[in-house]
Amino acid sequence: MMVVREREGTEMIGWVGDIEQRTIDNETFRTVLFTGEHSQLTVMRIAAGEDVGRELHADHDQFLRIEQGNARVELGATEDTVDETYDVEDDWAFVVPAGVWHNVVNTGAGDLKLYSIYSPAEHPDGTVHETKADAEAAEHAHSA
């Protein structure tokens, strides 16, 4: 299956772009840049003092890379435990396997900018959540 997406009025197969610049320029909590048959690329901005929110993806692996800022990564076997924590910053990456509870907490004074690859896709194609509240409302509506 060939996946074709629109980009500035032209069609492209896959996604090609300056991911560092797209991530740093992003001003939304979450924007889906590309959704393929087996993966999805998103960029995120987490404001100072905020977090992604503790979550688990039962059937999704997730790769994340910090482009700007400082964060604490929390990983746990259950919803109520944090078994491992890591302090990360610009240019650090981490992988969260399916079935692991996790959170990313912005520990810096400015915005945390990161990108994420889900395998398989997690959000509807074209998703844009301007704020964390928008993301939470959409996830609540999806699970209801």
C-alpha positions in Angstrom: 0.0 0.0 0.0 1.4 3.4 -0.9 0.6 6.3 1.5 0.3 9.7 -0.2 0.0 12.9 1.8 -0.5 16.5 0.7 2.4 19.0 1.4 2.1 22.6 0.4 -0.2 21.8 -2.5 1.8 18.9 -3.8 1.6 15.2 -3.1 4.4 13.3 -1.5 5.0 9.6 -0.7 6.0 9.3 3.0 7.3 12.3 4.9 10.5 14.2 4.2 11.4 17.4 6.1 13.6 19.1 8.6 12.3 17.4 11.7 14.5 19.5 14.1 13.1 22.8 12.7 9.5 21.5 12.5 9.8 20.4 16.1 11.3 23.7 17.4 8.8 25.8 15.3 5.8 23.9 16.7 3.5 25.9 19.0 0.8 23.3 19.7 0.6 20.6 22.4 0.5 18.0 19.6 0.4 18.0 15.8 0.4 14.9 13.7 2.8 15.4 10.8 2.4 12.0 9.1 0.4 8.9 9.5 1.5 5.8 7.6 0.1 2.2 7.7 2.4 1.2 10.5 3.7 4.4 12.1 2.9 8.0 13.0 5.1 11.1 13.4 4.0 13.8 15.8 5.6 17.0 17.2 4.8 18.3 20.7 5.3 21.4 22.8 5.1 20.9 26.6 4.9 24.2 28.5 7.1 24.9 31.6 5.8 23.0 34.6 3.5 20.8 32.5 3.7 17.2 31.5 2.4 14.9 28.8 0.3 13.0 31.3 0.8 9.5 32.7 -0.3 7.1 30.0 0.1 3.6 28.6 -0.1 2.4 25.0 -1.0 -1.3 25.2 -0.3 -2.0 21.5 2.1 0.8 20.5 5.8 1.3 20.9 6.9 4.9 21.0 10.2 6.6 20.2 10.7 10.2 21.5 13.5 12.7 20.9 14.0 16.0 22.7 15.0 18.8 20.4 14.8 21.6 23.0 14.5 21.8 26.8 14.9 19.7 29.8 12.6 16.9 31.0 12.2 14.0 33.4 11.1 10.7 31.9 9.1 8.4 34.2 8.6 4.7 33.5 6.6 2.2 35.5 5.1 -1.3 35.3 1.8 -0.2 36.8 -0.3 3.0 36.7 0.6 3.8 40.4 4.3 3.2 40.3 7.3 5.0 38.9 10.1 2.4 38.6 12.6 4.4 36.7 13.3 8.1 36.1 15.7 9.8 33.8 16.7 13.4 33.3 16.9 14.2 29.6 17.7 17.3 27.5 18.4 18.5 24.0 19.3 15.6 21.6 18.4 12.8 24.0 16.0 10.1 22.8 14.2 7.3 24.5 11.9 4.4 23.6 8.8 3.4 25.5 7.7 -0.2 24.8 4.1 -1.2 24.5 2.5 -1.9 27.9 4.8 0.5 29.9 3.2 3.4 31.9 5.1 6.6 31.2 5.1 10.4 31.5 7.4 13.2 30.3 7.6 16.1 32.7 9.0 19.5 31.5 11.5 20.4 34.2 12.9 23.5 32.5 12.0 27.1 32.6 11.0 27.2 28.9 9.0 25.1 26.5 10.0 21.4 25.9 10.0 20.6 22.2 10.0 16.9 21.2 8.9 14.6 18.4 7.5 11.2 18.7 7.1 8.2 16.4 4.3 5.7 17.3 4.2 2.2 15.9 1.5 1.7 14.9 -0.3 5.1 14.7 -1.9 6.4 17.9 -3.9 9.5 16.8 -6.3 10.1 13.9 -4.5 11.4 10.8 -4.3 15.2 10.7 -4.8 15.6 14.5 -3.8 19.0 16.0 -4.3 19.6 19.7 -3.6 23.2 20.5 -3.4 22.5 24.2 -3.1 19.6 26.6 -6.7 20.2 27.6 -7.7 19.7 24.0 -5.7 16.5 23.9 -7.3 15.2 27.1 -10.8 16.0 25.9 -10.2 14.2 22.6 -8.8 11.2 24.3 -11.7 11.1 26.8 -14.2 11.4 23.9 -12.4 8.5 22.1 -12.5 6.2 25.1 -16.1 6.9 25.9 
